[in-house]
Amino acid sequence: MAKTTTKSAKKPAAKAATKPAAKATKPAAKATTPAAKASGASAKSATKAAAKAADKASAKSARKTKAKSALMLSMLKPSVNNMSVRVFARAAGLDHSETDVWGHTRSPEYMARNPAHLTPMIEDKGLPRGVLWESCAIMQYLANKHGLEKLYPKAPAKRAMIDSAMFYLIGTLYPYVARATYPALNFPQYAGEVGHSDAHPDKKAEAQKAAIAAIAEPLEVFHSFFRNGKPFIGGKNPSIADIRLAATLEFLAAIDYALPQWAKEYMTAIEKKLGKAYAEPAADVRGYIAHVKSQAGA
Ligand SMILES: N[C@@H](CCC(=O)N[C@@H](CS)C(=O)NCC(=O)O)C(=O)O
């Protein structure tokens, strides 16, 4: 299973994360001091051996730190766009670190790297601009880079179906889900949406109602067309399109949307297949939904 380290974007946490590593090399350097003070050839060779061992140890720990921090993910815990990549990284067994950037996406530092101010965002050395956002593009890139065929098939026709399902989700299903659930989640809606405007609350409620009603059609398309009798869009195993779909459906709990039976079973099946890789990031989304619901009920 991949190692995941999580930190916050706030400065104290960043400092805390770098300091112990820097300090860790010091005891090894100090360990040579008593021997250096001693005289005689054996003391000198003992010093040399200790220094060599210390060098080896610090080089090893530097390599380890480098490997661990090779993939960095900036994310927001309550978001299903982010949940998709967090589930994927765990399911793929990728060593990565997560930085919670809640409240920091529009900071000058973040905007300088990502003018779209979006999460999830990965930082990876091989990328021409050093960063990549858009959940599906991130999963596609990492699956390509690490040859994760089980999650993202290589055969063009099979791959095309996964891509089609993901584009359909981002372009059609997700806007309905956002319009339907963001008011309940206390998330700002996208500009141009009635919910974002200063229209009368009745108009906003109407738009939300229409979006809720519109969800059923694309949902059925995922079931009858993309799954087509298979357990998952990917076949016997969940693909990146399945991760993206299941994560999206999590938000519907915010409005107590009555999922069709197949969708309930599908989500249970994904969670069972992916285990902790799914459950851990899902717990953050579910925790947030439970929180906003309790606030609304208070
Ligand atoms: N289509 C994008 C949507 C990304 C998105 O909307 N991210 C939101 C969180 S759900 C965000 O980072 N918002 C922060 C901001 O705009 O400052 C994806 O799938 O990654």
The ligand as a Gaussian input file, in Angstrom:
#p B3LYP/6-31G(d) Opt

LIG

0 1
 N      -13.123000      19.807000     -13.181000
 C      -12.231000      20.006000     -12.083000
 C      -12.955000      20.745000     -10.977000
 C      -12.011000      21.229000      -9.919000
 C      -12.686000      22.115000      -8.879000
 O      -13.779000      22.674000      -9.113000
 N      -12.009000      22.286000      -7.742000
 C      -12.526000      23.098000      -6.661000
 C      -12.853000      22.249000      -5.445000
 S      -14.218000      21.205000      -5.753000
 C      -11.442000      24.064000      -6.185000
 O      -10.300000      23.687000      -6.084000
 N      -11.815000      25.318000      -5.886000
 C      -10.924000      26.257000      -5.288000
 C      -10.942000      27.606000      -5.963000
 O      -11.561000      27.738000      -7.031000
 O      -10.297000      28.492000      -5.438000
 C      -11.653000      18.658000     -11.628000
 O      -12.311000      17.629000     -11.869000
 O      -10.551000      18.627000     -11.066000

